[in-house]
Amino acid sequence: MRKYRLRQAVTVVTGVAILIISSTALLSKSKKSKSVDDAADKIVAVPSFSISVKLSPEAEKRLQSTNESVLVIAYFDGDPLPGQGEYNAPFRDVYLGSDEKLVDTKNVATFDSTKISQSHWNRLSDKNYFVTINVVSARKASKNNLLDCGDPEDRISNFVGKATEVSCQLINEGQNSISKKALEAVGAPPDKH
C-alpha cells in the first residue's frame, strides 16, 4: 500500500513538473512568436521625406563646441475606422510607430527606409496619416536636451518629396531677449549683469 501511494505521489509530481515545463515552453514560444510577428508586421513603407534643421547661431556654436548632434524623431498616427481606435494619448487613436534619424553634415535628416505597422495602417479611416516631428539634441555630450525647436505636424502627403525646415534655438535662448524687450517697453533700463 505504501509503495502504491509513493508511486502515485511520484506520478502526480512528475505530471505537475511536465505541465509546468510545457507551459513555460509554450509561453516562451508565444513571446518569441509575438516579437517575430511584430517585426514581420512592420511592412508598410513610409514615403521618403526629409527634415532640414536650421540652428540659431548660438545653438550651432554650442552644439559644435560640445560635439553634440541633432536627432530628428518622426511619429506616425491617424484617425481610426469606426470601432478600430484605442486611446493612445498623446497620439491619435491609431499609433503607427516612429523612427529616429541623426542629421547629416548639412543638418538634414532623411527618412527613406521607414516602415510602419501594416495591421495598424489597415485600421486607419484615412490612409493619408499624420506625421509629427520632434527635434532634440542627441544627448551624446549632455544628458539633457539643449534645443527648443518647432514641432511640425501635418499629413504625410505634405512631407513627401521635400525637405521641411525646422528652426531651433537653445532652450531659454529667446527668453533673455524677450525679457529685455519687455523691460524696454515699460521704460525700465535693462539689467547690466
C-alpha positions as CSV (number, residue, x, y, z in Angstrom):
1,M,0.0,0.0,0.0
2,R,2.8,2.3,0.9
3,K,4.6,1.6,-2.4
4,Y,1.4,2.3,-4.3
5,R,0.9,5.7,-2.6
6,L,4.5,6.6,-3.1
7,R,4.3,5.6,-6.8
8,Q,1.0,7.6,-7.1
9,A,2.7,10.7,-5.5
10,V,5.7,10.4,-7.8
11,T,3.3,10.2,-10.8
12,V,1.4,13.3,-9.7
13,V,4.6,15.3,-9.0
14,T,6.0,14.2,-12.4
15,G,2.8,15.2,-14.1
16,V,2.8,18.6,-12.5
17,A,6.5,19.1,-13.4
18,I,5.8,18.2,-17.1
19,L,2.8,20.5,-17.1
20,I,4.9,23.4,-15.7
21,I,7.7,22.8,-18.2
22,S,5.2,22.6,-21.1
23,S,3.5,25.8,-20.0
24,T,6.8,27.6,-19.7
25,A,7.9,26.4,-23.2
26,L,4.6,27.5,-24.7
27,L,4.8,30.9,-23.1
28,S,8.4,31.3,-24.2
29,K,7.4,30.2,-27.8
30,S,4.4,32.6,-27.6
31,K,6.6,35.5,-26.7
32,K,9.1,34.7,-29.4
33,S,6.3,34.3,-32.0
34,K,4.8,37.7,-30.9
35,S,8.1,39.5,-31.4
36,V,8.7,37.8,-34.7
37,D,5.1,38.7,-35.7
38,D,5.6,42.3,-34.6
39,A,8.8,42.6,-36.7
40,A,7.1,41.0,-39.7
41,D,4.1,43.2,-39.3
42,K,6.0,46.5,-40.0
43,I,5.7,46.2,-43.7
44,V,4.1,49.4,-45.0
45,A,6.9,51.7,-46.3
46,V,6.6,55.4,-45.4
47,P,7.2,57.6,-48.5
48,S,10.6,59.3,-48.4
49,F,10.9,62.8,-46.8
50,S,13.5,65.0,-45.2
51,I,13.7,67.4,-42.3
52,S,16.1,70.3,-42.6
53,V,17.2,71.7,-39.2
54,K,18.1,75.4,-39.1
55,L,20.0,76.2,-35.9
56,S,20.3,79.7,-34.4
57,P,24.0,80.9,-34.3
58,E,24.1,80.3,-30.5
59,A,22.7,76.8,-30.8
60,E,25.1,75.9,-33.6
61,K,28.1,77.3,-31.7
62,R,27.1,75.3,-28.5
63,L,26.5,72.1,-30.3
64,Q,29.8,72.3,-32.2
65,S,31.8,73.2,-29.1
66,T,30.4,70.1,-27.2
67,N,30.4,67.8,-30.3
68,E,26.7,67.3,-29.9
69,S,24.5,66.2,-32.7
70,V,20.9,66.7,-33.6
71,L,18.3,63.9,-33.6
72,V,15.0,64.1,-35.5
73,I,12.1,61.9,-34.4
74,A,9.1,61.3,-36.6
75,Y,5.9,59.9,-35.1
76,F,3.1,58.4,-37.3
77,D,-0.5,58.2,-36.3
78,G,-4.0,58.7,-37.5
79,D,-7.8,58.5,-37.0
80,P,-9.5,55.1,-36.8
81,L,-12.2,53.4,-38.8
82,P,-15.4,53.2,-36.6
83,G,-14.6,50.9,-33.6
84,Q,-11.0,50.4,-34.6
85,G,-9.4,53.0,-32.3
86,E,-7.6,52.8,-29.0
87,Y,-6.8,55.6,-26.5
88,N,-3.1,56.4,-27.2
89,A,-2.6,59.8,-25.7
90,P,-0.7,61.9,-26.7
91,F,-1.1,60.2,-30.1
92,R,-4.2,59.8,-32.2
93,D,-6.3,56.6,-31.8
94,V,-4.2,54.6,-34.3
95,Y,-0.5,54.8,-33.5
96,L,1.6,53.5,-36.4
97,G,5.1,53.8,-35.0
98,S,8.1,56.1,-35.0
99,D,11.6,56.5,-36.5
100,E,14.7,58.4,-35.5
101,K,17.5,59.9,-37.6
102,L,20.6,61.9,-36.9
103,V,21.1,64.9,-39.1
104,D,23.9,64.7,-41.7
105,T,26.7,67.3,-42.1
106,K,24.2,69.7,-43.8
107,N,21.7,69.3,-40.8
108,V,19.3,67.2,-42.8
109,A,17.6,64.0,-41.6
110,T,16.3,61.9,-44.4
111,F,13.6,59.3,-43.7
112,D,13.9,56.9,-46.7
113,S,13.7,53.5,-45.1
114,T,11.0,53.9,-42.5
115,K,8.4,51.2,-42.1
116,I,5.1,51.2,-40.1
117,S,2.7,48.6,-38.9
118,Q,0.5,47.1,-41.6
119,S,-2.2,45.9,-39.2
120,H,-2.5,49.4,-37.6
121,W,-2.4,51.1,-41.1
122,N,-5.4,48.9,-42.0
123,R,-7.3,50.4,-39.1
124,L,-7.0,54.0,-40.4
125,S,-10.0,55.9,-41.7
126,D,-7.7,58.0,-43.9
127,K,-4.5,56.4,-45.3
128,N,-3.0,59.9,-45.5
129,Y,-1.9,59.6,-41.9
130,F,-0.3,62.3,-39.7
131,V,3.4,62.9,-39.1
132,T,4.6,64.8,-36.0
133,I,8.3,65.9,-36.0
134,N,10.3,66.4,-32.8
135,V,13.9,67.7,-33.0
136,V,16.2,67.4,-30.0
137,S,19.9,67.3,-29.2
138,A,21.1,63.7,-29.5
139,R,22.2,63.6,-25.8
140,K,25.7,62.3,-26.6
141,A,27.5,65.1,-24.8
142,S,24.8,66.3,-22.4
143,K,22.1,64.2,-20.7
144,N,19.6,66.9,-21.2
145,N,18.1,68.2,-24.4
146,L,19.7,71.5,-25.3
147,L,17.3,72.6,-28.1
148,D,13.9,74.3,-28.4
149,C,12.6,73.6,-31.9
150,G,9.4,73.9,-33.8
151,D,7.2,70.8,-34.0
152,P,5.8,70.5,-37.5
153,E,2.7,68.3,-37.7
154,D,0.8,67.5,-40.9
155,R,-0.4,64.8,-43.2
156,I,2.3,62.5,-44.8
157,S,1.4,63.9,-48.2
158,N,2.6,67.3,-47.2
159,F,6.0,66.0,-46.1
160,V,6.7,63.7,-49.1
161,G,9.4,64.5,-51.6
162,K,10.7,67.7,-49.9
163,A,12.8,68.9,-47.0
164,T,10.6,70.5,-44.3
165,E,12.5,73.2,-42.4
166,V,12.5,73.2,-38.6
167,S,14.0,76.2,-36.7
168,C,15.8,75.5,-33.4
169,Q,17.5,77.6,-30.8
170,L,19.0,76.8,-27.4
171,I,16.5,76.3,-24.6
172,N,15.9,79.7,-22.9
173,E,17.8,81.5,-25.6
174,G,14.8,83.6,-26.6
175,Q,13.7,84.4,-23.1
176,N,16.6,86.8,-22.4
177,S,15.8,88.9,-25.4
178,I,12.1,88.8,-24.6
179,S,12.8,89.9,-21.0
180,K,14.9,92.9,-22.3
181,K,12.2,93.9,-24.7
182,A,9.6,93.7,-22.0
183,L,11.7,95.9,-19.7
184,E,12.3,98.4,-22.5
185,A,8.6,98.5,-23.3
186,V,7.7,99.7,-19.8
187,G,10.6,102.2,-19.7
188,A,12.8,100.3,-17.3
189,P,16.5,100.1,-18.0
190,P,17.7,96.6,-18.9
191,D,19.8,94.7,-16.3
192,K,23.5,95.2,-16.9
193,H,24.6,92.0,-15.2
